[in-house]
Structure formats: structure tokens, C-alpha cells
Amino acid sequence: MNMKRTIIWAGILFVGIFRSVSAQSSVNLSTLTPLPTYTPAPTYTALPTYTFPIPTEPPTQIVPTKSPTAEKLQIAYVTVTPYLSPTGLVPIALDQEIPCGEKMSVKLTYMVPKIQATLSEHFPIGRFLMVYLGMRSLTNDTIGPLKSESFTIAGSLYGRNVTVMLDRGNSDYANSRWETPNLNSKIGKNGLETFLIFDVHPEMTNFELVFTPLTENDEEPLCEVRIPLPIQRH
């Protein structure tokens, strides 16, 4: 009797378990969504911070020099003051004859040297400086035609010394326009007066005519004289 009851309860328990498993297997599970792949971020490495001094003194030019007693390079510091205002020149007067050595003399004549924007249809890069110069031989010897290198203009530009060469082409043009002798002429004791043209920077100041007469047959100038110029601007 007891064996029979045991078998019956075992059958009931088995059926219950079977139904429970069947019910669970019939449940619809939701579709799983895969998670995004994890990508590790790059490691940030902080760079060191540099602090540079801000100079408060005028700029310094560094000139390397070698010591005669050491093989290592030594540095010498030279202080440069930029844009130093030059001392003004005292210009000469018109028709003031200036001897240049013992062979010839030179003078400004006819007009005050002037700066202008054009020379008829000719246009300068900067401005035209027009000088009318008189020259004569102080001896009985005739001086041959002068090279273009015989005439330069020295001046100041933004505190620096600059030199401007003669504009020979426009000098010849100016002399042909006013029918005056050009630098291809010889210079005798009666003298020669001619136009000189220079293409100068508009901001130049302290003009000096540097006269170093040099002929085709000379290796060295006959003399040298510096003439501070009065300037008239147009």
C-alpha cells in the first residue's frame, strides 16, 4: 500500500516538473543587442612648459670672437642703438667755389638742388634729385670727361647712412633737354656747368654731394670733397 502511494506521488511530481520546464521553454526571450566595442582612448602626455624672458633692453647684436688663448668660442656682446638721429649738416651757399685738390674746383650754381617727382616723361623709383654743378680746371691743363663714379650722394635714411649713385642716363637727358653740356665734355679753365640727376629715397635727409673726379685715364680720383647740399622739395 505504501509502495503504491509512493509511486503515485512520484508520478505526480514528475508531471509537475515536466510541465514547468515546458512552460519555461515556451517563453519568448527578447533579442539581445550587442554592446559597442570598447576602444581605449590614447594616453595624453603633457609637454613641459618653457618660460622665456621678455627683453626690456635695446636689441643686442652678438658677435662671435675667438680667444687667442682658448679653443672654445667666446661671445662678445655689442649694443646697437637703432635709428639714431644724425646731426644736421650746414649746407654751402650757391656759387661758393670749393677747391678740390690743386687741379680743379667745384661749386653749386644757378639753382638750389631740388627734389621732384618727374623729369618730363621720366619717372623715378623714389624721387629725382637735380643738382646743377659748376667745375673748372685750376691749371692750364684740360681735364678729360669724368666717369659716373665721380659723383655720389651720401645721406641718412631712418638713421642709417646710405649712398646713391649717379643716374647717368637721366643726367644726359636733362642736359639734352636744357641744351647744357653733359659729362662727356672736357673741363677747361673757363669751366663747365652741367646737370646731375640722382634717384633718391623720398625720406632721405642730410644730403651731401661726394665729388671724387675720375677720368678714363685715371686709376685714382684727382681729389675728394664733400659738399653739404641745401635742398628744395617740390
C-alpha positions as CSV (number, residue, x, y, z in Angstrom):
1,M,0.0,0.0,0.0
2,N,2.7,2.4,1.0
3,M,4.7,1.4,-2.1
4,K,1.7,2.2,-4.3
5,R,1.3,5.7,-2.8
6,T,5.0,6.4,-3.2
7,I,4.8,5.5,-6.9
8,I,1.7,7.7,-7.4
9,W,3.3,10.8,-5.7
10,A,6.5,10.3,-7.7
11,G,4.5,10.3,-11.0
12,I,2.6,13.5,-9.9
13,L,5.9,15.2,-9.1
14,F,7.4,14.2,-12.4
15,V,4.4,15.6,-14.4
16,G,4.7,18.9,-12.5
17,I,8.3,19.2,-13.2
18,F,7.8,18.4,-16.9
19,R,5.0,21.0,-17.3
20,S,7.2,23.6,-15.5
21,V,10.1,23.0,-17.8
22,S,7.9,23.1,-20.9
23,A,6.3,26.4,-19.8
24,Q,9.7,28.0,-19.3
25,S,11.0,26.8,-22.7
26,S,7.9,28.3,-24.4
27,V,8.7,31.8,-23.1
28,N,10.0,34.2,-25.9
29,L,13.1,35.9,-24.7
30,S,13.9,39.4,-26.1
31,T,16.6,39.7,-28.7
32,L,19.9,40.7,-27.2
33,T,21.6,43.9,-28.6
34,P,25.4,43.6,-28.7
35,L,27.2,46.3,-26.8
36,P,29.6,48.6,-28.7
37,T,33.2,47.5,-28.8
38,Y,35.3,49.4,-26.3
39,T,38.2,51.2,-27.8
40,P,40.7,52.6,-25.3
41,A,41.5,56.3,-25.7
42,P,45.1,57.4,-26.4
43,T,47.1,58.3,-23.3
44,Y,47.7,62.1,-23.0
45,T,51.2,63.0,-22.1
46,A,51.6,66.7,-21.0
47,L,54.6,68.5,-22.5
48,P,56.8,70.6,-20.3
49,T,56.2,74.4,-20.1
50,Y,59.0,76.7,-21.1
51,T,59.3,80.3,-19.8
52,F,61.2,82.8,-22.0
53,P,62.4,86.1,-20.6
54,I,60.9,89.2,-22.4
55,P,63.8,91.6,-23.2
56,T,63.3,95.2,-22.0
57,E,66.7,96.5,-23.2
58,P,67.6,97.6,-26.7
59,P,68.4,94.8,-29.2
60,T,71.8,93.3,-28.8
61,Q,74.0,92.1,-31.7
62,I,76.0,89.0,-30.8
63,V,79.4,88.9,-32.5
64,P,81.3,85.6,-32.0
65,T,85.1,86.1,-31.5
66,K,87.8,83.5,-30.9
67,S,90.0,84.0,-27.9
68,P,93.8,83.7,-28.7
69,T,94.3,81.7,-25.6
70,A,91.4,79.3,-25.7
71,E,90.0,77.0,-28.4
72,K,86.4,77.4,-27.2
73,L,84.2,80.0,-28.9
74,Q,83.6,83.1,-26.8
75,I,80.7,85.5,-27.3
76,A,81.1,89.3,-27.2
77,Y,78.0,91.4,-26.8
78,V,77.8,94.6,-28.7
79,T,74.9,97.0,-28.0
80,V,73.4,98.7,-31.1
81,T,71.2,101.7,-30.9
82,P,68.9,101.8,-33.9
83,Y,67.6,104.8,-35.7
84,L,70.0,107.3,-34.2
85,S,69.1,110.8,-35.4
86,P,72.0,112.3,-37.3
87,T,73.5,115.7,-36.7
88,G,72.2,118.2,-39.2
89,L,74.6,119.5,-41.9
90,V,75.4,123.1,-42.7
91,P,74.8,123.4,-46.5
92,I,77.1,125.6,-48.6
93,A,75.8,128.7,-50.5
94,L,75.3,128.9,-54.2
95,D,78.3,130.0,-56.3
96,Q,80.7,129.2,-53.4
97,E,83.7,127.8,-55.1
98,I,85.4,124.9,-53.3
99,P,88.8,123.8,-54.4
100,C,89.2,120.0,-54.8
101,G,92.9,119.4,-54.5
102,E,95.1,121.6,-56.6
103,K,93.8,120.8,-60.1
104,M,90.1,121.8,-60.1
105,S,87.3,123.4,-58.2
106,V,83.6,122.8,-57.9
107,K,80.5,124.8,-56.9
108,L,76.7,124.7,-56.8
109,T,75.3,127.3,-59.2
110,Y,72.2,128.6,-60.9
111,M,69.6,126.9,-58.6
112,V,69.2,125.3,-55.2
113,P,69.3,121.5,-55.6
114,K,65.7,120.3,-55.8
115,I,63.8,117.0,-55.4
116,Q,60.9,116.4,-57.7
117,A,58.7,113.5,-58.7
118,T,59.2,113.5,-62.5
119,L,61.7,114.6,-65.2
120,S,59.4,115.3,-68.1
121,E,58.0,111.8,-69.1
122,H,60.7,110.1,-66.9
123,F,59.6,108.7,-63.5
124,P,62.0,107.7,-60.7
125,I,61.8,104.8,-58.4
126,G,61.9,107.3,-55.5
127,R,62.4,111.0,-56.3
128,F,64.7,112.8,-58.7
129,L,67.4,114.9,-57.0
130,M,68.6,117.5,-59.5
131,V,71.9,119.3,-58.9
132,Y,73.4,121.9,-61.2
133,L,77.2,121.8,-60.7
134,G,80.0,124.0,-62.0
135,M,83.5,122.7,-62.3
136,R,86.7,124.3,-63.7
137,S,90.4,123.5,-64.0
138,L,92.7,125.5,-61.7
139,T,95.6,125.0,-64.1
140,N,96.2,125.3,-67.8
141,D,95.6,121.6,-68.2
142,T,92.2,120.4,-69.6
143,I,90.6,117.7,-67.5
144,G,89.1,114.8,-69.5
145,P,85.4,113.7,-69.3
146,L,84.5,112.4,-65.9
147,K,83.1,108.9,-65.2
148,S,79.8,108.4,-63.4
149,E,81.6,107.2,-60.3
150,S,82.9,110.7,-59.8
151,F,79.6,111.7,-58.3
152,T,77.6,110.1,-55.4
153,I,75.1,111.3,-52.9
154,A,75.6,110.4,-49.3
155,G,72.7,110.9,-46.8
156,S,70.7,109.5,-43.9
157,L,67.7,107.2,-44.2
158,Y,65.9,106.1,-41.0
159,G,69.0,106.8,-39.0
160,R,71.3,104.8,-41.3
161,N,74.0,106.1,-43.7
162,V,73.2,105.5,-47.4
163,T,74.9,106.2,-50.7
164,V,73.2,106.8,-54.1
165,M,75.0,106.5,-57.4
166,L,74.6,109.0,-60.3
167,D,71.7,108.3,-62.7
168,R,73.9,108.9,-65.8
169,G,71.0,108.3,-68.3
170,N,68.7,110.8,-66.8
171,S,71.6,113.3,-66.3
172,D,72.3,113.1,-70.0
173,Y,68.6,113.5,-70.7
174,A,68.3,116.6,-68.5
175,N,71.3,118.2,-70.2
176,S,69.9,117.5,-73.7
177,R,66.6,119.0,-72.6
178,W,68.1,122.2,-71.4
179,E,70.9,122.2,-74.0
180,T,73.7,122.2,-71.4
181,P,77.0,120.3,-71.6
182,N,77.0,116.7,-70.2
183,L,79.7,114.7,-68.5
184,N,81.2,113.7,-71.9
185,S,82.6,117.2,-72.1
186,K,86.1,118.2,-71.2
187,I,86.7,120.7,-68.3
188,G,89.0,123.7,-69.0
189,K,90.0,126.8,-67.1
190,N,86.8,128.5,-68.2
191,G,84.7,125.9,-66.5
192,L,81.8,123.6,-67.2
193,E,78.3,123.7,-65.8
194,T,76.1,120.5,-66.0
195,F,73.0,118.8,-64.6
196,L,73.4,115.8,-62.3
197,I,70.4,113.6,-61.6
198,F,70.1,111.1,-58.7
199,D,67.2,108.7,-58.0
200,V,66.9,109.1,-54.2
201,H,64.5,107.8,-51.5
202,P,61.8,110.3,-50.5
203,E,62.7,110.0,-46.8
204,M,66.4,110.7,-47.2
205,T,67.9,113.6,-45.2
206,N,71.3,115.2,-44.8
207,F,72.3,115.2,-48.4
208,E,76.0,115.5,-49.3
209,L,77.5,115.5,-52.8
210,V,80.6,113.4,-52.7
211,F,82.9,114.6,-55.5
212,T,85.7,112.3,-56.5
213,P,86.7,113.3,-60.1
214,L,87.9,110.3,-62.0
215,T,88.7,110.3,-65.8
216,E,89.1,107.4,-68.1
217,N,92.9,107.6,-67.8
218,D,93.0,107.8,-64.0
219,E,93.1,104.8,-61.7
220,E,92.6,107.1,-58.6
221,P,90.4,110.2,-58.2
222,L,92.1,113.5,-58.7
223,C,90.8,114.7,-55.3
224,E,87.8,114.3,-53.0
225,V,85.4,116.8,-51.5
226,R,82.1,116.5,-49.7
227,I,79.6,119.3,-50.3
228,P,76.5,119.6,-47.9
229,L,73.6,120.4,-50.1
230,P,70.7,122.8,-49.5
231,I,67.5,121.0,-50.7
232,Q,64.3,122.4,-52.2
233,R,61.4,119.9,-52.4
234,H,58.7,120.0,-55.0
